[in-house]
Amino acid sequence: EELKPRGPIITFMGHVDHGKTTLMDAIRKTRVAAGEAGGITQHIGAYTVNHNGATVTFIDTPGHAAFTAMRARGANVTDIVVLVVAADDGIMPQTIEAINHAKAAPHVKIMVAVNKIDLPSANIDRVKKQLQEHELTPEDWGGETIVCPVSATKGTGIDHLLEMMTLQAEVMELRASPTARPRGTVIEAQVEAGRGPTATVIVQMGTLKVGDPFICGDYSGKVKSLLDDRGQPVREAGPSTPVKVLGFTGLPNAGDEFLVMESERAAKQLSDERLEAKRASKLFVPQRATLETLLETAGGQKVLRIVLKCDTQGSLEALLGALKQIESKKISLEIIHSAVGPISESDILLASASDAVVVGFNVKVESMAVSAAKREGVQIKLYSIIYELLDQIKDAMAGLLEPELRETVIGHAEVKQVFQLTRGIVAGCLVTNGRIARAARARVLRKRQPVYDGGISTLRRFQDDVKEVRSGLECGIKLGDFSEYQVGDVIECYQLEQIAQKL
């Protein structure tokens, strides 16, 4: 399968009033200005723009909550996140949240569009300084982040922004095979009058054609027709192209994978299996990470990930400072997002996508977040005392460490006789030191070399089963399924103890 260059897929994020929508409209207008028929696009949730022969695809559902909701479903569609920051306001709490959501996504590059540069109060240098504080150092300051000054209302800098997007995409060497089995991701879906369930799919691999049988989420179907982002019918769609697909048997979810199958029958069979599995799992809540079970091994190092929300900036800074002091070579603590304010649905989605625990200090949990946490199986831990929070985080990190097993020898017995009884072969022994305990483990040593190691299945003194036999006394011992005892063997009795490791 030959990999060919494909266009980048771009999502806009940023503060609600910083002009994301206006900027996207300004980019759309470059299409209309290029003399395209039909004026403004039909809303299908994504659109493409041709810039100097290169195609750029934009996902038209701006906002980090939507982006992370799709990631929580396992969908990684976006290549480049364009962070929109107003030149007059600078970085706001919502911008920081967007930065953290974008950083948590694998293989995504972040570019910045500094909008509203036409305003008298615009201060681009201040924005660059703030970006640097969030590890997004601008290129002209020696970093790697592309920063483009624009004015969405005036149309200034839009061409330059598009050019930088195509350049960034070239550096990323985005490729896909147009001949592979077609697959893509649903970015939005709705039921339309006269059309039934429809979904906008971004093709990520292969070429999707009318007539292809497919599975998507729990539903199968056959592509009845494909509409491009202008609402025009097309016969096929290659990598990085958004199309509206008609021919679903049920409504999929945003983030569902769309996969072309060999036949309608194969698609229907897989759909039936998935729907059956879904019915069975209705009783089952997904088990995400909890503070007690959280563990991920990354090259031997385990990671505890948390989303942290606090009531004030002061307590947030104090907690971040204290959490950074927790040191451990064996475990790392990763704070994927921290902010002031109540725990929101967006926090839950980020935690779900990143397998993190949500930790709140003196904050409330929004009702949408409570239901999202139940649905996604995300754990929320609330605290009102700083040291309690820190102690629990330390305990959770220590709990991720495998306990060490420590062996303590508690006694020895020498085999004096070997008896053949109805219940098997038993060693008649004299306890030479310490004690032999029924609940402990034992090994058989012959000329100081171990020949068997296991549990004690029988320990008797005369006719009685006993729990232990002390030094100087005789007893009958049977170990597991071992039967090759010899006179002179030594039975060494030991206990294993789990020792919790310290950080």
C-alpha positions, 0 to 999 in steps of 0.5 A: 500500500503506497502512502501518499501525502494527505491534507492536515485536519485542523481544530480551533480551540480557545476562549469563547469570546476570542473569535474562533467562529469569526476566524473560521468564517473568515477562512470560509470566505476565502473559498467564496472569494476564490469564486466558488459557486454556491456561496457559504458552505452547508453545515456538515461539521467540517469543510475544506479550503484549497490554499495554493494547491494544498487542501486543508480540512477544518473541523467545524465544532470548535471547543476543547470539550467536543475535541476531548469527548471524541478522544475519550471515544478513542478517536484521534482525528485532529493533526493541528490545533489552532489556539485562538487568543485575543490580542487584547485579553491574552490567555484566559482560564478557558485558554489554559484549559484548551492548551491542556486538552490539546497537549494531552492528545498524542501527535497533535501540533499546536499553532496559535492565532493571535486574533483582534490585532486591529484593536487599539488595546492589542498587545501581541508581545504580552500574549507571546510572553504568556504562551512562553509561560505555558511551554508554547514558546513562539518561533521568533523567541527561539521556540517551536510554536508558530504564532500568527497575528490575525484580524478575523473581522478585517481579514488581515493575516488569514492567508499567512495563517493558511500558509503556516498551516500547510507548512506545519503539515509538510513538516509533519509529513502526514501520509495515508494510503488511498488504496487501503481499506477505507476507514474514517471517524464520525464527527457529527451525526443527525436524523434528517427528514427524508434522509434518515440517519446521516453522519459526517465522516472524515476519511482517514485511510483509503477511498470511500465510494458510493455502494461500499458496505460499512460498519460504524459504531454499532450499526451497519449500512451501505453508502447510498450517497456521499455529499461534500461540504458544499452539499454536492453529491460526489462518487468518492472521497479520499484521505482527509476529506469530510463527507456526509454519508447516507445509508445508516441503519441507526444513528452513530455517535461522534467519535465512532470509527467508520470502517468499510467491510468486505460485504453487507453480510459481514457488516451486519454480522459485526453489527449484531455482535456489537449490539449484543455485547452492548446489551450485555454490558448495560449492566457494566460500568466502565472501570476507569482508573481510580486512586486505588488501582491507577497504574500504567507502566511506561518503560518500567515507570508507573504514572499517576495522572490527575486533573486538579480543580481548586477553589482559589488561585492561592490554594491551586498554587500551593497544591501544585507546589506541594505535589511537585515536591513528591519525589519518586524514581519509580512513579511519576505524578502527571497533572494533566490539567489544573484550574480554579472552579467547579469540576465540569463535564469537560474535566471528566471527559479529559480524565476519561480520555487520559485515564486520570482521576479528578481531584477537587479541593474545596470545590463543587461538582457540576451535575453534568459532571456527576452524570458524566463521571458515572457514565465514563467510570471516572473517579472524583475525589474531593478534599477540604484539607490540604494535607489529607489530599497530599497524603492520599496522593502519596498513598496512591502513588505508593500503592502503585508500587509492587510490594516486595516479598520478604522470606523468613525461615522459621524452622527445620525438620530432618526426615527420619523415616518415610511412610507409605499411607493410604493418603500418600507418602508421608515423611516422619520427621524430627523438628531440629530448630524453630517450628514447622507451621501448617500455614507456612511454605516449605522446601525439601533440601537434599545435600543442601540443594532444594529438590521441592518447594511448595505448601504443606498439605498435611502436618500431624503429630501422632493421629492429630492434625496440628497447626504447628510443631516446635523444636525437639518434637516428632511429626508427619509432614506431607508437602503438596504432591511431592513423594520422593522423600529420602531419609536425611532430607531437611525440610526448611519451613519459611514464611513470605511477607509482603512489604509495601515499598516506600516512594 
